[in-house]
Amino acid sequence: MLTCPHGHYEVWEKWRKAGGGPAIAASEYEEWPRGRIVYDRERYRFILYADQQILRDPALMNAIRERFGLAMDRTDQKWDDHYRSTRRLKR
């Protein structure tokens, strides 16, 4: 599996130190829905792990697929308890 080497906590702290904005300064990274994309080199497929709020929102999923260039027929979507947030997205 291929994945990004950066962890959510490290990136969040880097943004915080760089003055990433009021939402970052006033909250912790665990509060926000998040996820990760990995690539399965044996199956030639992407796996998108994410908070259920993200996976259930077609507009968000389309934006993620477009932003990262993920083909629907080569991407599996999976919920992972590790990415559960405490903050709820507005609907």
MOPAC internal coordinates of N, CA, C and O (Angstrom, degrees):
PM7 1SCF
backbone

  N    0.0000 0     0.00 0     0.00 0    0    0    0
  C    1.4490 1     0.00 0     0.00 0    1    0    0
  C    1.5314 1   109.44 1     0.00 0    2    1    0
  O    1.2310 1   121.19 1   -41.37 1    3    2    1
  N    1.3059 1   115.32 1   138.63 1    3    2    1
  C    1.4626 1   120.89 1   174.48 1    5    3    2
  C    1.5266 1   108.33 1  -107.38 1    6    5    3
  O    1.2310 1   120.72 1   -41.79 1    7    6    5
  N    1.3032 1   116.22 1   138.21 1    7    6    5
  C    1.4581 1   121.23 1   178.69 1    9    7    6
  C    1.5237 1   109.58 1  -150.02 1   10    9    7
  O    1.2310 1   121.26 1   -14.87 1   11   10    9
  N    1.2927 1   115.19 1   165.13 1   11   10    9
  C    1.4592 1   120.96 1   177.03 1   13   11   10
  C    1.5292 1   108.90 1   -71.17 1   14   13   11
  O    1.2310 1   119.61 1   -42.59 1   15   14   13
  N    1.3233 1   118.35 1   137.41 1   15   14   13
  C    1.4654 1   120.10 1  -177.91 1   17   15   14
  C    1.5319 1   114.07 1   -75.95 1   18   17   15
  O    1.2310 1   119.91 1   168.21 1   19   18   17
  N    1.3265 1   117.79 1   -11.79 1   19   18   17
  C    1.4680 1   120.74 1  -175.80 1   21   19   18
  C    1.5285 1   111.08 1   -85.06 1   22   21   19
  O    1.2310 1   120.75 1   -44.04 1   23   22   21
  N    1.3231 1   116.17 1   135.96 1   23   22   21
  C    1.4544 1   121.44 1   175.87 1   25   23   22
  C    1.5162 1   110.40 1   -90.26 1   26   25   23
  O    1.2310 1   120.67 1   -23.18 1   27   26   25
  N    1.3349 1   116.32 1   156.82 1   27   26   25
  C    1.4636 1   120.74 1  -179.83 1   29   27   26
  C    1.5286 1   111.67 1   -59.08 1   30   29   27
  O    1.2310 1   120.55 1   137.16 1   31   30   29
  N    1.3240 1   116.56 1   -42.84 1   31   30   29
  C    1.4586 1   119.76 1  -177.73 1   33   31   30
  C    1.5224 1   111.15 1   -61.57 1   34   33   31
  O    1.2310 1   120.32 1   133.68 1   35   34   33
  N    1.3271 1   116.99 1   -46.32 1   35   34   33
  C    1.4596 1   120.44 1  -177.94 1   37   35   34
  C    1.5359 1   111.79 1   -63.37 1   38   37   35
  O    1.2310 1   120.57 1   138.20 1   39   38   37
  N    1.3012 1   116.52 1   -41.80 1   39   38   37
  C    1.4691 1   120.25 1   179.06 1   41   39   38
  C    1.5265 1   110.01 1   -65.91 1   42   41   39
  O    1.2310 1   120.46 1   135.74 1   43   42   41
  N    1.3365 1   116.73 1   -44.26 1   43   42   41
  C    1.4673 1   120.90 1   179.92 1   45   43   42
  C    1.5185 1   110.50 1   -58.70 1   46   45   43
  O    1.2310 1   120.19 1   134.13 1   47   46   45
  N    1.3344 1   117.24 1   -45.87 1   47   46   45
  C    1.4669 1   121.01 1  -179.40 1   49   47   46
  C    1.5259 1   111.26 1   -65.01 1   50   49   47
  O    1.2310 1   120.19 1   143.49 1   51   50   49
  N    1.3148 1   117.25 1   -36.51 1   51   50   49
  C    1.4668 1   120.53 1   176.46 1   53   51   50
  C    1.5275 1   110.14 1   -63.11 1   54   53   51
  O    1.2310 1   120.53 1   135.25 1   55   54   53
  N    1.3429 1   116.59 1   -44.75 1   55   54   53
  C    1.4710 1   120.73 1   177.22 1   57   55   54
  C    1.5219 1   110.51 1   -62.02 1   58   57   55
  O    1.2310 1   120.42 1   137.13 1   59   58   57
  N    1.3387 1   116.80 1   -42.87 1   59   58   57
  C    1.4681 1   121.32 1  -179.03 1   61   59   58
  C    1.5285 1   110.28 1   -59.86 1   62   61   59
  O    1.2310 1   120.40 1   132.94 1   63   62   61
  N    1.3227 1   116.84 1   -47.06 1   63   62   61
  C    1.4645 1   121.08 1  -179.79 1   65   63   62
  C    1.5173 1   112.49 1   -65.48 1   66   65   63
  O    1.2310 1   120.64 1   151.65 1   67   66   65
  N    1.3363 1   116.38 1   -28.35 1   67   66   65
  C    1.4727 1   120.99 1  -179.94 1   69   67   66
  C    1.5267 1   111.98 1   -86.57 1   70   69   67
  O    1.2310 1   120.18 1  -176.50 1   71   70   69
  N    1.3435 1   117.26 1     3.50 1   71   70   69
  C    1.4601 1   120.13 1  -179.71 1   73   71   70
  C    1.5155 1   112.07 1    74.12 1   74   73   71
  O    1.2310 1   120.63 1  -133.01 1   75   74   73
  N    1.3242 1   116.39 1    46.99 1   75   74   73
  C    1.4639 1   123.04 1  -174.43 1   77   75   74
  C    1.5122 1   117.01 1   -65.29 1   78   77   75
  O    1.2310 1   119.21 1  -179.19 1   79   78   77
  N    1.2946 1   119.10 1     0.81 1   79   78   77
  C    1.4541 1   121.05 1   176.99 1   81   79   78
  C    1.5075 1   112.29 1   119.33 1   82   81   79
  O    1.2310 1   120.94 1   -12.36 1   83   82   81
  N    1.3492 1   115.81 1   167.64 1   83   82   81
  C    1.4635 1   120.27 1  -174.29 1   85   83   82
  C    1.5299 1   113.97 1   -64.42 1   86   85   83
  O    1.2310 1   119.61 1   144.98 1   87   86   85
  N    1.3272 1   118.34 1   -35.02 1   87   86   85
  C    1.4693 1   119.88 1  -179.43 1   89   87   86
  C    1.5269 1   110.30 1   -65.80 1   90   89   87
  O    1.2310 1   120.28 1   140.79 1   91   90   89
  N    1.3039 1   117.06 1   -39.21 1   91   90   89
  C    1.4654 1   120.82 1   179.52 1   93   91   90
  C    1.5245 1   110.46 1   -71.60 1   94   93   91
  O    1.2310 1   120.32 1   138.68 1   95   94   93
  N    1.3151 1   116.99 1   -41.32 1   95   94   93
  C    1.4681 1   120.74 1  -179.37 1   97   95   94
  C    1.5202 1   112.17 1   -65.83 1   98   97   95
  O    1.2310 1   120.18 1   148.33 1   99   98   97
  N    1.3407 1   117.25 1   -31.67 1   99   98   97
  C    1.4723 1   121.41 1  -173.05 1  101   99   98
  C    1.5256 1   113.99 1   -98.07 1  102  101   99
  O    1.2310 1   119.49 1  -175.71 1  103  102  101
  N    1.3319 1   118.58 1     4.29 1  103  102  101
  C    1.4625 1   118.92 1  -176.80 1  105  103  102
  C    1.5219 1   110.74 1  -145.87 1  106  105  103
  O    1.2310 1   121.44 1   -10.17 1  107  106  105
  N    1.3204 1   114.84 1   169.83 1  107  106  105
  C    1.4585 1   121.72 1   177.41 1  109  107  106
  C    1.5265 1   108.68 1  -104.58 1  110  109  107
  O    1.2310 1   120.81 1   -24.40 1  111  110  109
  N    1.3130 1   116.06 1   155.60 1  111  110  109
  C    1.4616 1   119.48 1  -175.45 1  113  111  110
  C    1.5263 1   112.40 1   -62.70 1  114  113  111
  O    1.2310 1   119.52 1   150.63 1  115  114  113
  N    1.3443 1   118.53 1   -29.37 1  115  114  113
  C    1.4665 1   121.40 1  -179.09 1  117  115  114
  C    1.5238 1   112.84 1   -65.31 1  118  117  115
  O    1.2310 1   120.50 1   159.52 1  119  118  117
  N    1.3341 1   116.64 1   -20.48 1  119  118  117
  C    1.4605 1   120.05 1  -178.07 1  121  119  118
  C    1.5212 1   112.26 1   -70.53 1  122  121  119
  O    1.2310 1   119.79 1   151.44 1  123  122  121
  N    1.3210 1   118.00 1   -28.56 1  123  122  121
  C    1.4547 1   122.38 1  -170.21 1  125  123  122
  C    1.5242 1   112.24 1   -96.21 1  126  125  123
  O    1.2310 1   120.41 1   -39.75 1  127  126  125
  N    1.3276 1   116.83 1   140.25 1  127  126  125
  C    1.4725 1   119.21 1   174.55 1  129  127  126
  C    1.5288 1   109.23 1   -58.82 1  130  129  127
  O    1.2310 1   121.02 1   -43.87 1  131  130  129
  N    1.3072 1   115.66 1   136.13 1  131  130  129
  C    1.4578 1   120.38 1  -176.47 1  133  131  130
  C    1.5193 1   109.06 1  -150.02 1  134  133  131
  O    1.2310 1   121.13 1    -2.07 1  135  134  133
  N    1.3169 1   115.44 1   177.93 1  135  134  133
  C    1.4479 1   120.13 1   178.92 1  137  135  134
  C    1.5116 1   110.61 1  -169.33 1  138  137  135
  O    1.2310 1   121.18 1    12.69 1  139  138  137
  N    1.3090 1   115.34 1  -167.31 1  139  138  137
  C    1.4583 1   121.63 1  -177.95 1  141  139  138
  C    1.5229 1   107.64 1  -154.11 1  142  141  139
  O    1.2310 1   121.15 1   -31.54 1  143  142  141
  N    1.3154 1   115.40 1   148.46 1  143  142  141
  C    1.4535 1   121.20 1   175.02 1  145  143  142
  C    1.5207 1   107.59 1  -115.10 1  146  145  143
  O    1.2310 1   120.76 1   -51.17 1  147  146  145
  N    1.3249 1   116.15 1   128.83 1  147  146  145
  C    1.4598 1   120.82 1   175.32 1  149  147  146
  C    1.5274 1   108.03 1  -122.46 1  150  149  147
  O    1.2310 1   121.20 1   -20.65 1  151  150  149
  N    1.3136 1   115.32 1   159.35 1  151  150  149
  C    1.4606 1   119.96 1   179.39 1  153  151  150
  C    1.5187 1   109.26 1  -117.61 1  154  153  151
  O    1.2310 1   120.62 1   -55.40 1  155  154  153
  N    1.3249 1   116.42 1   124.60 1  155  154  153
  C    1.4512 1   123.65 1   178.30 1  157  155  154
  C    1.5288 1   107.32 1   -89.07 1  158  157  155
  O    1.2310 1   120.61 1   -76.05 1  159  158  157
  N    1.3092 1   116.43 1   103.95 1  159  158  157
  C    1.4699 1   121.38 1  -176.02 1  161  159  158
  C    1.5228 1   112.86 1   -68.84 1  162  161  159
  O    1.2310 1   119.67 1   153.75 1  163  162  161
  N    1.3229 1   118.23 1   -26.25 1  163  162  161
  C    1.4611 1   120.46 1   179.52 1  165  163  162
  C    1.5257 1   112.11 1   -76.18 1  166  165  163
  O    1.2310 1   120.60 1   144.23 1  167  166  165
  N    1.3186 1   116.46 1   -35.77 1  167  166  165
  C    1.4674 1   121.05 1  -177.68 1  169  167  166
  C    1.5242 1   112.71 1   -99.62 1  170  169  167
  O    1.2310 1   119.90 1   173.43 1  171  170  169
  N    1.3288 1   117.79 1    -6.57 1  171  170  169
  C    1.4684 1   122.70 1  -177.23 1  173  171  170
  C    1.5267 1   110.94 1    56.20 1  174  173  171
  O    1.2310 1   121.45 1  -133.51 1  175  174  173
  N    1.3343 1   114.83 1    46.49 1  175  174  173
  C    1.4614 1   120.68 1  -178.30 1  177  175  174
  C    1.5244 1   109.87 1  -135.81 1  178  177  175
  O    1.2310 1   121.68 1   -29.94 1  179  178  177
  N    1.3258 1   114.39 1   150.06 1  179  178  177
  C    1.4596 1   121.41 1   172.58 1  181  179  178
  C    1.5243 1   108.21 1   -92.66 1  182  181  179
  O    1.2310 1   120.69 1   -32.06 1  183  182  181
  N    1.3229 1   116.29 1   147.94 1  183  182  181
  C    1.4609 1   121.86 1   173.31 1  185  183  182
  C    1.5178 1   106.74 1  -123.56 1  186  185  183
  O    1.2310 1   120.80 1   -58.46 1  187  186  185
  N    1.3073 1   116.07 1   121.54 1  187  186  185
  C    1.4538 1   122.06 1   179.16 1  189  187  186
  C    1.5317 1   107.04 1  -103.77 1  190  189  187
  O    1.2310 1   120.71 1   -71.72 1  191  190  189
  N    1.3283 1   116.25 1   108.28 1  191  190  189
  C    1.4627 1   122.31 1   174.85 1  193  191  190
  C    1.5159 1   107.04 1   -94.43 1  194  193  191
  O    1.2310 1   120.18 1   -46.40 1  195  194  193
  N    1.3349 1   117.26 1   133.60 1  195  194  193
  C    1.4651 1   118.23 1  -177.62 1  197  195  194
  C    1.5222 1   111.37 1  -159.27 1  198  197  195
  O    1.2310 1   122.26 1   -14.91 1  199  198  197
  N    1.3093 1   113.28 1   165.09 1  199  198  197
  C    1.4563 1   122.55 1   171.09 1  201  199  198
  C    1.5374 1   108.55 1   -59.19 1  202  201  199
  O    1.2310 1   120.39 1   -36.21 1  203  202  201
  N    1.3217 1   116.86 1   143.79 1  203  202  201
  C    1.4620 1   120.22 1  -179.71 1  205  203  202
  C    1.5237 1   113.25 1   -58.03 1  206  205  203
  O    1.2310 1   120.33 1   148.45 1  207  206  205
  N    1.3303 1   116.97 1   -31.55 1  207  206  205
  C    1.4658 1   119.46 1   178.50 1  209  207  206
  C    1.5246 1   111.25 1   -59.99 1  210  209  207
  O    1.2310 1   120.64 1   142.88 1  211  210  209
  N    1.3062 1   116.38 1   -37.12 1  211  210  209
  C    1.4614 1   121.10 1   178.95 1  213  211  210
  C    1.5199 1   110.13 1   -72.64 1  214  213  211
  O    1.2310 1   120.72 1   131.91 1  215  214  213
  N    1.3290 1   116.23 1   -48.09 1  215  214  213
  C    1.4583 1   120.90 1  -176.88 1  217  215  214
  C    1.5265 1   112.34 1   -61.52 1  218  217  215
  O    1.2310 1   119.96 1   150.43 1  219  218  217
  N    1.3144 1   117.69 1   -29.57 1  219  218  217
  C    1.4731 1   121.92 1  -178.02 1  221  219  218
  C    1.5239 1   113.92 1   -86.68 1  222  221  219
  O    1.2310 1   120.10 1   174.64 1  223  222  221
  N    1.3149 1   117.42 1    -5.36 1  223  222  221
  C    1.4643 1   121.01 1  -176.25 1  225  223  222
  C    1.5354 1   109.76 1  -104.97 1  226  225  223
  O    1.2310 1   120.18 1   -76.18 1  227  226  225
  N    1.3411 1   117.27 1   103.82 1  227  226  225
  C    1.4673 1   119.85 1  -177.24 1  229  227  226
  C    1.5296 1   113.65 1   -57.08 1  230  229  227
  O    1.2310 1   119.89 1   142.22 1  231  230  229
  N    1.3197 1   117.82 1   -37.78 1  231  230  229
  C    1.4646 1   120.24 1  -179.47 1  233  231  230
  C    1.5294 1   110.81 1   -65.37 1  234  233  231
  O    1.2310 1   120.45 1   136.88 1  235  234  233
  N    1.3285 1   116.74 1   -43.12 1  235  234  233
  C    1.4666 1   120.43 1   177.76 1  237  235  234
  C    1.5238 1   110.69 1   -64.82 1  238  237  235
  O    1.2310 1   120.44 1   136.53 1  239  238  237
  N    1.3210 1   116.76 1   -43.47 1  239  238  237
  C    1.4647 1   120.04 1  -179.98 1  241  239  238
  C    1.5217 1   110.98 1   -63.05 1  242  241  239
  O    1.2310 1   119.83 1   139.14 1  243  242  241
  N    1.3148 1   117.93 1   -40.86 1  243  242  241
  C    1.4617 1   120.57 1   177.06 1  245  243  242
  C    1.5208 1   111.21 1   -63.42 1  246  245  243
  O    1.2310 1   120.56 1   138.49 1  247  246  245
  N    1.3323 1   116.54 1   -41.51 1  247  246  245
  C    1.4662 1   120.57 1   179.32 1  249  247  246
  C    1.5313 1   110.81 1   -63.76 1  250  249  247
  O    1.2310 1   120.12 1   139.14 1  251  250  249
  N    1.3244 1   117.37 1   -40.86 1  251  250  249
  C    1.4660 1   121.59 1   179.43 1  253  251  250
  C    1.5294 1   110.10 1   -66.08 1  254  253  251
  O    1.2310 1   120.54 1   132.95 1  255  254  253
  N    1.3285 1   116.57 1   -47.05 1  255  254  253
  C    1.4654 1   119.58 1   179.72 1  257  255  254
  C    1.5257 1   111.38 1   -60.63 1  258  257  255
  O    1.2310 1   120.97 1   139.32 1  259  258  257
  N    1.3325 1   115.76 1   -40.68 1  259  258  257
  C    1.4601 1   119.48 1   179.43 1  261  259  258
  C    1.5305 1   111.40 1   -67.64 1  262  261  259
  O    1.2310 1   120.67 1   133.58 1  263  262  261
  N    1.3134 1   116.32 1   -46.42 1  263  262  261
  C    1.4706 1   121.38 1  -177.49 1  265  263  262
  C    1.5299 1   112.35 1   -61.10 1  266  265  263
  O    1.2310 1   121.08 1   140.74 1  267  266  265
  N    1.3521 1   115.54 1   -39.26 1  267  266  265
  C    1.4559 1   119.92 1  -176.66 1  269  267  266
  C    1.5283 1   113.15 1   -99.90 1  270  269  267
  O    1.2310 1   119.99 1  -178.46 1  271  270  269
  N    1.3162 1   117.62 1     1.54 1  271  270  269
  C    1.4607 1   120.98 1   177.71 1  273  271  270
  C    1.5142 1   113.33 1    65.97 1  274  273  271
  O    1.2310 1   120.44 1  -139.99 1  275  274  273
  N    1.3261 1   116.76 1    40.01 1  275  274  273
  C    1.4631 1   121.78 1  -177.40 1  277  275  274
  C    1.5312 1   110.36 1   -93.24 1  278  277  275
  O    1.2310 1   120.59 1   -59.44 1  279  278  277
  N    1.3122 1   116.48 1   120.56 1  279  278  277
  C    1.4628 1   120.65 1   176.33 1  281  279  278
  C    1.5268 1   108.95 1   -75.86 1  282  281  279
  O    1.2310 1   120.15 1   -46.99 1  283  282  281
  N    1.3171 1   117.32 1   133.01 1  283  282  281
  C    1.4609 1   121.25 1  -178.00 1  285  283  282
  C    1.5284 1   111.75 1   -57.36 1  286  285  283
  O    1.2310 1   120.23 1   141.97 1  287  286  285
  N    1.3395 1   117.16 1   -38.03 1  287  286  285
  C    1.4595 1   120.09 1  -176.28 1  289  287  286
  C    1.5352 1   113.05 1   -79.60 1  290  289  287
  O    1.2310 1   120.10 1   178.25 1  291  290  289
  N    1.3244 1   117.42 1    -1.75 1  291  290  289
  C    1.4649 1   121.43 1   177.73 1  293  291  290
  C    1.5303 1   111.91 1  -124.73 1  294  293  291
  O    1.2310 1   120.70 1  -161.81 1  295  294  293
  N    1.3317 1   116.27 1    18.19 1  295  294  293
  C    1.4639 1   120.66 1  -177.70 1  297  295  294
  C    1.5169 1   110.61 1  -129.63 1  298  297  295
  O    1.2310 1   120.83 1   -54.64 1  299  298  297
  N    1.3230 1   116.02 1   125.36 1  299  298  297
  C    1.4575 1   121.96 1   173.31 1  301  299  298
  C    1.5211 1   108.12 1   -98.12 1  302  301  299
  O    1.2310 1   120.53 1   -39.11 1  303  302  301
  N    1.3067 1   116.60 1   140.89 1  303  302  301
  C    1.4664 1   121.97 1   178.73 1  305  303  302
  C    1.5190 1   107.90 1  -111.20 1  306  305  303
  O    1.2310 1   120.88 1   -51.19 1  307  306  305
  N    1.3347 1   115.93 1   128.81 1  307  306  305
  C    1.4621 1   119.95 1  -178.30 1  309  307  306
  C    1.5221 1   110.38 1  -138.11 1  310  309  307
  O    1.2310 1   121.78 1   -39.14 1  311  310  309
  N    1.3118 1   114.19 1   140.86 1  311  310  309
  C    1.4608 1   120.61 1   173.79 1  313  311  310
  C    1.5172 1   107.44 1   -85.21 1  314  313  311
  O    1.2310 1   121.03 1   -38.25 1  315  314  313
  N    1.3071 1   115.63 1   141.75 1  315  314  313
  C    1.4562 1   121.35 1   178.15 1  317  315  314
  C    1.5214 1   107.36 1  -135.74 1  318  317  315
  O    1.2310 1   120.48 1   -52.55 1  319  318  317
  N    1.3107 1   116.69 1   127.45 1  319  318  317
  C    1.4711 1   121.64 1  -178.27 1  321  319  318
  C    1.5274 1   111.92 1   -57.55 1  322  321  319
  O    1.2310 1   120.16 1   153.86 1  323  322  321
  N    1.3097 1   117.30 1   -26.14 1  323  322  321
  C    1.4695 1   121.93 1   179.37 1  325  323  322
  C    1.5339 1   111.34 1   -60.92 1  326  325  323
  O    1.2310 1   119.98 1   152.22 1  327  326  325
  N    1.3219 1   117.64 1   -27.78 1  327  326  325
  C    1.4614 1   121.72 1  -175.65 1  329  327  326
  C    1.5235 1   113.18 1  -100.14 1  330  329  327
  O    1.2310 1   119.82 1  -163.81 1  331  330  329
  N    1.3112 1   117.95 1    16.19 1  331  330  329
  C    1.4604 1   120.60 1   177.94 1  333  331  330
  C    1.5291 1   110.28 1   -73.63 1  334  333  331
  O    1.2310 1   121.07 1   -49.53 1  335  334  333
  N    1.3216 1   115.56 1   130.47 1  335  334  333
  C    1.4757 1   119.74 1  -178.34 1  337  335  334
  C    1.5242 1   110.30 1  -104.25 1  338  337  335
  O    1.2310 1   121.48 1   -13.25 1  339  338  337
  N    1.3217 1   114.77 1   166.75 1  339  338  337
  C    1.4709 1   119.77 1   175.04 1  341  339  338
  C    1.5203 1   111.30 1   -98.70 1  342  341  339
  O    1.2310 1   120.17 1   161.44 1  343  342  341
  N    1.2979 1   117.29 1   -18.56 1  343  342  341
  C    1.4653 1   122.38 1  -179.28 1  345  343  342
  C    1.5258 1   109.52 1   -90.63 1  346  345  343
  O    1.2310 1   120.65 1   -41.49 1  347  346  345
  N    1.3201 1   116.37 1   138.51 1  347  346  345
  C    1.4630 1   121.39 1   178.47 1  349  347  346
  C    1.5123 1   109.73 1   -98.49 1  350  349  347
  O    1.2310 1   121.23 1   -43.75 1  351  350  349
  N    1.3244 1   115.25 1   136.25 1  351  350  349
  C    1.4603 1   120.43 1   176.89 1  353  351  350
  C    1.5167 1   110.24 1   -73.55 1  354  353  351
  O    1.2310 1   120.42 1   -33.24 1  355  354  353
  N    1.3137 1   116.81 1   146.76 1  355  354  353
  C    1.4660 1   120.79 1   174.77 1  357  355  354
  C    1.5068 1   108.83 1   -71.54 1  358  357  355
  O    1.2310 1   120.97 1   -35.23 1  359  358  357
  N    1.3117 1   115.75 1   144.77 1  359  358  357
  C    1.4746 1   119.27 1   179.50 1  361  359  358
  C    1.4826 1   110.55 1  -106.63 1  362  361  359
  O    1.2310 1   120.10 1   180.00 1  363  362  361

